[in-house]
Amino acid sequence: MSNAALTDFLPDAANVARAYCPGCEPDADPSLDILDVRWCESHSPARDTLSRNDTSATPMSDLFRGGIP
């Protein structure tokens, strides 16, 4: 049995995924590559389309009950 000290961290591993923007490469096949989704500036989804105070948004509980407007 080895007396080597155990470490609390994992060593850095090589990144095997390649960066992928769904807007730039809509036909990329995840069964052929390991894809790391990284939206480019021109295809980045809007982050503020629904505000937290937007009362017109359908609650998730209604969506699960089939209440899609």
Backbone as a chain_set.jsonl record, in Angstrom:
{"seq": "MSNAALTDFLPDAANVARAYCPGCEPDADPSLDILDVRWCESHSPARDTLSRNDTSATPMSDLFRGGIP", "coords": {"N": [[0.845, -1.177, 0.0], [0.48, 2.215, -0.765], [1.978, 5.15, 0.598], [1.305, 7.613, -0.285], [0.195, 10.982, -0.233], [-3.192, 12.033, -0.1], [-5.047, 14.204, -2.212], [-7.136, 17.141, -2.151], [-8.114, 18.145, -4.46], [-8.819, 17.96, -7.964], [-6.657, 17.177, -10.628], [-5.948, 19.395, -13.379], [-7.659, 18.741, -16.365], [-7.496, 17.964, -19.82], [-9.447, 19.843, -22.118], [-11.922, 18.378, -23.916], [-14.064, 19.053, -25.41], [-15.449, 21.017, -28.089], [-15.897, 24.462, -28.874], [-19.121, 25.708, -29.671], [-21.565, 27.349, -31.498], [-24.974, 27.438, -31.705], [-26.361, 29.05, -33.509], [-24.513, 29.674, -35.504], [-23.684, 27.18, -36.396], [-25.979, 25.335, -37.215], [-26.325, 22.718, -38.081], [-24.605, 21.08, -36.717], [-23.479, 18.0, -35.377], [-24.059, 16.438, -32.445], [-23.53, 13.805, -31.913], [-21.239, 13.216, -33.165], [-19.28, 14.941, -32.259], [-18.081, 16.337, -29.176], [-19.769, 18.873, -27.848], [-19.521, 22.185, -26.696], [-21.634, 24.513, -25.754], [-21.462, 27.737, -26.786], [-22.576, 30.764, -27.211], [-22.263, 33.052, -29.87], [-21.651, 36.599, -30.284], [-23.537, 37.736, -32.092], [-25.603, 35.857, -32.169], [-26.457, 35.45, -29.621], [-28.845, 34.608, -27.189], [-31.558, 36.683, -26.11], [-31.324, 38.102, -22.943], [-33.03, 39.481, -21.365], [-35.752, 39.175, -22.006], [-38.065, 38.478, -20.634], [-39.147, 40.091, -17.851], [-38.853, 39.951, -14.279], [-41.109, 41.013, -13.191], [-43.075, 40.804, -15.047], [-46.329, 40.435, -15.771], [-47.678, 39.257, -17.814], [-46.629, 36.883, -18.505], [-46.989, 33.382, -18.771], [-47.605, 31.317, -16.026], [-45.48, 28.628, -14.944], [-46.826, 26.448, -13.839], [-49.308, 26.522, -15.117], [-48.54, 25.932, -17.721], [-47.8, 23.271, -17.503], [-50.238, 22.131, -17.083], [-51.363, 22.295, -19.511], [-52.169, 24.781, -20.306], [-51.356, 26.519, -22.408], [-51.065, 29.667, -23.799]], "CA": [[0.0, 0.0, 0.0], [1.262, 3.43, -0.924], [1.819, 6.183, 1.615], [1.147, 8.895, -0.975], [-0.836, 11.846, 0.345], [-4.369, 12.285, -0.926], [-5.278, 15.63, -2.435], [-8.531, 17.568, -2.145], [-8.459, 18.735, -5.743], [-8.571, 17.143, -9.149], [-5.726, 17.849, -11.54], [-6.558, 19.916, -14.602], [-7.776, 17.791, -17.461], [-7.619, 18.603, -21.131], [-10.813, 20.065, -22.566], [-12.133, 17.599, -25.135], [-15.19, 19.623, -26.147], [-15.132, 22.173, -28.922], [-16.889, 25.527, -28.77], [-20.164, 25.545, -30.676], [-22.674, 28.3, -31.468], [-26.089, 26.862, -32.461], [-26.753, 29.942, -34.601], [-23.508, 29.6, -36.567], [-23.587, 25.795, -36.872], [-27.235, 24.653, -36.889], [-26.293, 21.313, -38.467], [-23.57, 20.35, -35.973], [-23.99, 16.731, -34.891], [-23.458, 16.126, -31.154], [-23.119, 12.402, -31.839], [-19.907, 13.13, -33.758], [-18.378, 15.795, -31.497], [-18.52, 16.812, -27.871], [-19.978, 20.295, -28.104], [-19.66, 23.096, -25.57], [-22.429, 25.603, -26.321], [-20.949, 29.09, -26.559], [-23.25, 31.643, -28.156], [-21.475, 34.185, -30.349], [-22.277, 37.888, -29.995], [-24.696, 38.013, -32.941], [-26.651, 34.862, -31.969], [-26.726, 35.296, -28.198], [-30.269, 34.812, -26.878], [-31.833, 37.855, -25.274], [-31.368, 37.723, -21.532], [-34.03, 40.26, -20.637], [-37.023, 39.152, -22.725], [-39.113, 38.48, -19.623], [-38.686, 40.625, -16.576], [-39.44, 39.236, -13.14], [-42.395, 41.633, -12.867], [-43.943, 40.704, -16.222], [-47.521, 39.674, -15.4], [-48.256, 38.608, -18.982], [-45.993, 35.578, -18.676], [-47.783, 32.266, -18.279], [-46.906, 30.582, -14.971], [-45.074, 27.269, -15.327], [-47.858, 25.48, -13.428], [-50.317, 26.513, -16.176], [-47.985, 25.262, -18.889], [-47.841, 21.825, -17.263], [-51.619, 21.702, -17.171], [-51.835, 22.452, -20.88], [-52.746, 26.109, -20.469], [-50.514, 27.354, -23.257], [-51.922, 30.732, -24.372]], "C": [[0.89, 1.24, 0.0], [0.974, 4.409, 0.209], [1.668, 7.567, 0.994], [0.002, 9.685, -0.359], [-1.992, 12.018, -0.637], [-4.559, 13.781, -1.066], [-6.768, 15.917, -2.452], [-8.966, 18.142, -3.484], [-8.146, 17.75, -6.858], [-7.576, 17.877, -10.043], [-6.474, 18.339, -12.781], [-6.541, 18.856, -15.683], [-7.912, 18.568, -18.766], [-9.097, 18.738, -21.506], [-11.002, 19.329, -23.89], [-13.296, 18.13, -25.966], [-14.713, 20.778, -27.016], [-16.261, 23.187, -28.791], [-17.849, 25.44, -29.952], [-21.249, 26.591, -30.461], [-23.807, 27.709, -32.304], [-26.552, 27.738, -33.616], [-25.802, 29.866, -35.784], [-23.44, 28.212, -37.197], [-24.862, 25.02, -36.553], [-27.218, 23.158, -37.216], [-25.214, 20.51, -37.752], [-24.196, 19.108, -35.343], [-23.32, 16.367, -33.563], [-23.08, 14.655, -31.004], [-21.731, 12.208, -32.444], [-18.86, 13.9, -32.965], [-18.947, 16.025, -30.106], [-18.571, 18.324, -27.998], [-20.184, 21.066, -26.807], [-20.366, 24.332, -26.112], [-21.869, 26.936, -25.846], [-21.586, 29.987, -27.604], [-22.316, 32.77, -28.571], [-22.271, 35.465, -30.1], [-23.552, 38.119, -30.82], [-25.847, 37.024, -32.746], [-27.037, 34.672, -30.504], [-28.203, 35.536, -27.908], [-30.444, 36.012, -25.953], [-31.982, 37.407, -23.831], [-32.478, 38.445, -20.773], [-35.378, 40.259, -21.355], [-38.201, 39.131, -21.769], [-38.529, 39.051, -18.336], [-39.37, 39.849, -15.46], [-40.814, 39.788, -12.786], [-43.382, 41.565, -14.029], [-45.146, 39.825, -15.892], [-48.159, 38.987, -16.602], [-47.666, 37.224, -19.224], [-46.884, 34.498, -18.078], [-47.009, 31.527, -17.2], [-46.581, 29.155, -15.419], [-46.13, 26.248, -14.952], [-48.968, 25.407, -14.485], [-49.823, 25.802, -17.414], [-48.049, 23.755, -18.72], [-49.254, 21.284, -17.333], [-52.182, 21.854, -18.58], [-52.421, 23.816, -21.146], [-51.875, 27.029, -21.305], [-51.387, 28.392, -23.944], [-51.91, 30.724, -25.885]], "O": [[1.914, 1.292, 0.681], [-0.147, 4.479, 0.711], [1.877, 8.578, 1.664], [-1.034, 9.121, -0.007], [-1.789, 12.134, -1.845], [-4.264, 14.54, -0.143], [-7.572, 15.029, -2.737], [-10.106, 18.588, -3.612], [-7.326, 16.844, -6.711], [-7.667, 19.096, -10.189], [-7.493, 17.772, -13.176], [-5.542, 18.167, -15.889], [-8.393, 19.701, -18.782], [-9.895, 17.841, -21.237], [-10.319, 19.623, -24.871], [-13.492, 17.702, -27.104], [-13.71, 21.428, -26.721], [-17.425, 22.824, -28.621], [-17.45, 25.141, -31.077], [-21.792, 26.707, -29.363], [-23.627, 27.496, -33.503], [-27.082, 27.227, -34.602], [-26.226, 29.978, -36.935], [-23.169, 28.081, -38.391], [-24.835, 24.13, -35.703], [-28.028, 22.406, -36.673], [-24.935, 19.375, -38.138], [-25.316, 19.163, -34.834], [-22.138, 16.024, -33.548], [-22.378, 14.296, -30.058], [-21.114, 11.159, -32.261], [-17.68, 13.552, -32.994], [-20.155, 15.918, -29.893], [-17.552, 18.975, -28.228], [-20.935, 20.639, -25.931], [-19.767, 25.115, -26.848], [-21.817, 27.214, -24.648], [-21.177, 29.972, -28.765], [-21.652, 33.375, -27.729], [-23.447, 35.404, -29.74], [-24.538, 38.641, -30.299], [-26.976, 37.333, -33.129], [-27.862, 33.814, -30.189], [-28.76, 36.549, -28.329], [-29.583, 36.31, -25.125], [-32.688, 36.442, -23.541], [-32.822, 38.055, -19.657], [-36.085, 41.266, -21.311], [-39.243, 39.714, -22.07], [-37.538, 38.546, -17.809], [-40.365, 39.164, -15.696], [-41.607, 39.098, -12.145], [-44.427, 42.214, -13.984], [-45.006, 38.61, -15.748], [-49.094, 38.206, -16.43], [-48.165, 36.476, -20.065], [-47.463, 34.681, -17.007], [-45.862, 31.142, -17.428], [-47.333, 28.553, -16.186], [-46.319, 25.271, -15.676], [-49.513, 24.329, -14.723], [-50.602, 25.134, -18.095], [-48.321, 23.033, -19.679], [-49.452, 20.102, -17.614], [-53.358, 21.571, -18.81], [-53.121, 23.99, -22.144], [-51.676, 28.191, -20.951], [-52.358, 28.031, -24.609], [-52.574, 31.549, -26.512]]}, "num_chains": 1, "name": "protein.A"}
